[in-house]
Every structure is written in structure tokens, then in C-alpha cells.
Amino acid sequence: MTPAPSAEGPQSVGPDPVASRVHIPSLLAALTIMLVGSIYPLLFADASGKADHGLAMALFWAMSAGLVRGVGFVPRWFGWRWLLSGWACAVGLLLAAWLRWGVL
């Protein structure tokens, strides 16, 4: 038997609704990585033209975290929540800058 709906309306079982709004900086970072990487794929290559897998991993992590957090999704499990957060997007971008130019 299904429970009767309450007069207060549906209750939220997920994370705090305030924390799950669209996060514009993360979304813009992810879309920028996606578009620039599509237009200029040599971004993911080293000086000799071979694929730089460490740089690609850092940029794809930043892009994935930016898209997930950017659209407002906040995972329930703390591990995924950290790996796909706005801060993880920033860490991925900093790691990519360090791998590409050796600066932080």
C-alpha cells in the first residue's frame, strides 16, 4: 500500500535544495574546456605532438566536475561529492596548468 500524500506536498529526500542550484563558474569552465578541446585538440598534446595523458586526465576531470556541479547536481556519497564538486574543478584546472606550464 502506498502512503497517503501529505497536505504539505512532497518532501525532499536529497541534499539541501539551496546547495543544488546551478553553479555558473563551474559550468563556464567545463563548457570552455569542452569547446576549446573540440576546436583545438592539440591542447591535449605535448610539445612533440603526442597525447599528454596526464594533462588530458586533469582537464577531463575538471570538465566532468564542472559539468556535474555546474548543472546543479550534488551527489549523495561524500567521495563523489568531493570528486565532482566546484573545488575539484578548480583543482583539476590548477593541476592542468602545472602539468602544461609548470606554474601554479
C-alpha contacts under 8 A as a table, 3 or more apart, distances in Angstrom:
res1	aa1	res2	aa2	distance
5	P	9	G	7.05
5	P	10	P	7.49
6	S	9	G	5.72
6	S	10	P	7.31
12	S	15	P	7.91
14	G	17	P	7.76
14	G	76	R	7.43
15	P	19	A	7.26
15	P	20	S	7.29
15	P	74	V	7.10
15	P	76	R	6.96
16	D	19	A	5.43
16	D	20	S	6.76
17	P	20	S	5.24
17	P	21	R	7.16
18	V	21	R	6.20
19	A	72	G	7.94
19	A	74	V	7.71
20	S	72	G	4.66
20	S	73	F	5.84
20	S	74	V	5.97
21	R	71	V	7.41
21	R	72	G	4.64
21	R	73	F	7.77
22	V	27	L	8.00
22	V	69	R	7.33
22	V	70	G	5.37
22	V	71	V	4.96
22	V	72	G	4.32
23	H	26	S	5.78
23	H	27	L	6.27
23	H	69	R	6.33
23	H	70	G	4.43
23	H	71	V	6.63
23	H	72	G	6.27
23	H	86	G	7.89
24	I	27	L	5.06
24	I	28	L	6.00
24	I	70	G	5.94
25	P	28	L	5.19
25	P	29	A	6.19
25	P	70	G	7.32
26	S	29	A	5.16
26	S	30	A	6.20
26	S	65	A	7.68
26	S	66	G	4.33
26	S	67	L	6.87
26	S	69	R	6.54
26	S	70	G	4.97
26	S	86	G	5.74
26	S	89	C	6.72
27	L	30	A	5.16
27	L	31	L	6.11
27	L	66	G	5.22
27	L	67	L	5.45
27	L	69	R	7.25
27	L	70	G	4.05
27	L	71	V	6.82
28	L	31	L	5.15
28	L	32	T	5.99
28	L	66	G	7.76
28	L	70	G	7.79
29	A	32	T	5.14
29	A	33	I	6.24
29	A	62	A	7.93
29	A	63	M	7.02
29	A	66	G	6.40
29	A	89	C	7.99
30	A	33	I	5.21
30	A	34	M	6.14
30	A	62	A	6.79
30	A	63	M	4.22
30	A	64	S	7.01
30	A	65	A	7.74
30	A	66	G	4.84
30	A	67	L	5.63
30	A	70	G	7.99
31	L	34	M	4.98
31	L	35	L	6.03
31	L	63	M	7.39
31	L	67	L	7.61
32	T	35	L	5.23
32	T	36	V	5.88
33	I	36	V	5.36
33	I	37	G	5.72
33	I	59	L	7.15
33	I	63	M	6.25
34	M	37	G	5.30
34	M	38	S	6.11
34	M	63	M	7.03
35	L	38	S	5.08
35	L	39	I	6.13
36	V	39	I	5.12
36	V	40	Y	5.67
36	V	41	P	7.60
36	V	43	L	7.96
37	G	40	Y	5.20
37	G	41	P	4.93
37	G	42	L	7.77
37	G	43	L	6.30
37	G	44	F	7.43
38	S	41	P	5.79
40	Y	43	L	6.00
41	P	44	F	5.96
41	P	45	A	7.61
42	L	45	A	4.99
42	L	46	D	7.96
42	L	49	G	7.22
44	F	51	A	6.04
44	F	52	D	5.80
44	F	53	H	7.63
44	F	55	L	6.39
44	F	56	A	5.43
45	A	48	S	7.66
45	A	49	G	5.30
45	A	50	K	5.26
45	A	51	A	4.32
45	A	52	D	4.90
46	D	49	G	5.35
46	D	50	K	5.67
46	D	51	A	6.25
46	D	52	D	5.43
47	A	50	K	7.54
51	A	56	A	7.97
52	D	55	L	5.49
52	D	56	A	6.18
53	H	56	A	4.99
53	H	57	M	5.96
54	G	57	M	5.12
54	G	58	A	6.28
54	G	96	A	7.99
54	G	99	L	7.38
55	L	58	A	5.18
55	L	59	L	6.18
55	L	95	L	7.89
55	L	96	A	5.31
55	L	99	L	6.03
55	L	100	R	6.78
56	A	59	L	5.14
56	A	60	F	5.91
56	A	96	A	7.88
57	M	60	F	5.16
57	M	61	W	5.99
58	A	61	W	5.17
58	A	62	A	6.20
58	A	92	G	4.95
58	A	93	L	6.82
58	A	95	L	6.18
58	A	96	A	5.30
59	L	62	A	5.02
59	L	63	M	6.02
59	L	92	G	6.15
59	L	93	L	6.36
59	L	96	A	6.04
60	F	63	M	4.89
60	F	64	S	5.94
61	W	64	S	5.11
61	W	65	A	6.01
61	W	88	A	7.95
61	W	89	C	7.01
61	W	92	G	6.03
62	A	65	A	5.22
62	A	66	G	5.87
62	A	88	A	6.69
62	A	89	C	4.11
62	A	90	A	6.84
62	A	91	V	7.42
62	A	92	G	4.60
62	A	93	L	5.93
63	M	66	G	5.01
63	M	67	L	6.08
63	M	89	C	6.86
64	S	67	L	5.23
64	S	68	V	6.15
64	S	84	L	6.95
64	S	89	C	7.82
65	A	68	V	5.23
65	A	69	R	5.98
65	A	70	G	7.90
65	A	83	L	6.83
65	A	84	L	4.02
65	A	85	S	5.63
65	A	86	G	6.61
65	A	88	A	6.35
65	A	89	C	5.22
66	G	69	R	5.34
66	G	70	G	5.31
66	G	84	L	7.24
66	G	85	S	7.19
66	G	86	G	6.22
66	G	89	C	5.42
67	L	70	G	4.88
67	L	71	V	6.12
68	V	71	V	5.81
68	V	72	G	6.82
68	V	73	F	5.68
68	V	74	V	7.54
68	V	84	L	6.29
68	V	85	S	7.56
69	R	72	G	5.15
69	R	73	F	5.44
69	R	74	V	6.43
69	R	84	L	6.46
69	R	85	S	5.56
69	R	86	G	5.98
70	G	73	F	7.47
70	G	86	G	7.71
74	V	81	R	6.16
74	V	85	S	7.63
75	P	78	F	7.43
75	P	80	W	6.02
75	P	81	R	4.97
75	P	84	L	7.94
76	R	80	W	7.51
76	R	81	R	6.55
77	W	80	W	5.62
77	W	81	R	6.02
78	F	81	R	4.78
78	F	82	W	6.11
79	G	82	W	5.35
79	G	83	L	6.21
80	W	83	L	4.97
80	W	84	L	5.81
81	R	84	L	5.46
81	R	85	S	5.85
82	W	85	S	5.22
82	W	87	W	7.70
82	W	88	A	6.58
83	L	88	A	5.70
84	L	88	A	6.07
84	L	89	C	7.27
85	S	88	A	5.09
85	S	89	C	6.45
86	G	89	C	5.05
86	G	90	A	6.50
87	W	90	A	5.06
87	W	91	V	6.19
88	A	91	V	4.93
88	A	92	G	6.03
89	C	92	G	5.14
89	C	93	L	6.29
90	A	93	L	5.08
90	A	94	L	6.19
91	V	94	L	5.08
91	V	95	L	6.04
92	G	95	L	5.06
92	G	96	A	6.10
93	L	96	A	5.04
93	L	97	A	6.20
94	L	97	A	5.07
94	L	98	W	6.18
94	L	104	L	6.57
95	L	98	W	5.09
95	L	99	L	6.10
96	A	99	L	5.05
96	A	100	R	5.96
97	A	100	R	5.11
97	A	101	W	5.78
97	A	102	G	6.85
97	A	103	V	6.50
97	A	104	L	6.80
98	W	101	W	5.48
98	W	102	G	4.25
98	W	103	V	4.85
98	W	104	L	5.65
99	L	102	G	5.60
